[in-house]
Every structure is written in structure tokens, then in C-alpha cells.
């Protein structure tokens, strides 16, 4: 499994899936993920919830909503 490099700041939905799978199969602990990628506990939990509810599409939709909100504020 090719995990995103430590310190990744911009995330694709597929990269988030790799991290979620790494946690779920025991490759990384949630604490390791938070340290390695500078994520909050809430952000990681949000990714997992979005993935559980909508799969990869759930993660993509959240990214699109954030991007649109940023464009609306510019």
C-alpha cells in the first residue's frame, strides 16, 4: 500500500481512502496518522464517517463543497 508522504497537506479522496484503510487494517494507528499527517482527531473521524456513509464519493463531495465555499468567499 502506497501511503501519501508524511506532511501531506492537500488531500485527494483516494489518498484519504488509503489512510482510512491503513488505520482499519492496522498498518497505522489513529495516533500515528494524526502525527504523520498533522490531522486532528476530528478530521480523521470526519473522513471515516464520510467514507462509511458514501464511499469514495462521500469524500469527493466534501472536497467539492469546501472548494465551492472558498470560491464564494473570494
C-alpha positions as CSV (number, residue, x, y, z in Angstrom):
1,X,0.0,0.0,0.0
2,X,1.5,3.3,-1.1
3,X,0.6,5.8,1.6
4,X,0.8,9.6,1.0
5,X,4.1,11.1,2.1
6,X,4.3,12.4,5.7
7,X,3.3,16.1,5.9
8,X,0.8,15.9,3.1
9,X,-1.4,19.0,3.3
10,X,-3.6,18.8,0.2
11,X,-5.7,15.6,0.0
12,X,-7.4,13.8,-2.8
13,X,-10.3,11.5,-1.9
14,X,-8.2,8.5,-2.9
15,X,-5.4,9.5,-0.6
16,X,-7.9,9.8,2.3
17,X,-9.1,6.2,1.4
18,X,-5.5,4.9,1.6
19,X,-5.1,6.4,5.1
20,X,-8.5,5.1,6.3
21,X,-7.6,1.6,5.1
22,X,-4.2,1.8,6.8
23,X,-5.9,2.5,10.1
24,X,-8.6,-0.1,9.6
25,X,-6.1,-2.9,8.7
26,X,-3.7,-2.0,11.5
27,X,-0.9,-0.6,9.3
28,X,-1.1,2.7,11.2
29,X,-2.8,3.6,14.4
30,X,-5.0,6.7,14.5
31,X,-2.3,8.4,16.7
32,X,0.3,7.7,14.1
33,X,-1.9,9.1,11.3
34,X,-2.5,12.3,13.3
35,X,1.2,12.8,13.9
36,X,2.4,11.8,10.4
37,X,-0.2,13.9,8.6
38,X,-0.8,16.7,11.2
39,X,-4.5,15.8,11.4
40,X,-6.9,16.4,14.2
41,X,-8.8,13.6,15.8
42,X,-12.0,15.2,14.5
43,X,-10.7,15.5,10.9
44,X,-9.7,11.8,10.8
45,X,-13.1,10.8,12.3
46,X,-14.8,13.0,9.7
47,X,-13.0,11.3,6.8
48,X,-14.0,7.9,8.2
49,X,-17.7,8.9,8.7
50,X,-17.8,10.4,5.2
51,X,-16.3,7.2,3.7
52,X,-18.7,5.0,5.7
53,X,-21.7,6.9,4.5
54,X,-20.8,7.5,0.9
55,X,-17.6,5.6,0.0
56,X,-15.1,7.5,-2.2
57,X,-18.0,9.7,-3.5
58,X,-18.6,10.8,0.1
59,X,-15.1,12.0,0.4
60,X,-15.2,13.7,-3.0
61,X,-18.4,15.5,-2.3
62,X,-17.0,17.0,0.9
63,X,-14.0,18.3,-1.1
64,X,-16.2,19.9,-3.7
65,X,-18.3,21.6,-1.1
66,X,-15.2,23.1,0.6
67,X,-13.8,24.3,-2.7
68,X,-17.1,26.0,-3.7
69,X,-17.3,27.7,-0.3
70,X,-13.8,29.1,-0.7
71,X,-14.7,30.4,-4.2
72,X,-17.8,32.0,-2.9
73,X,-15.7,34.0,-0.4
74,X,-13.2,35.2,-2.9
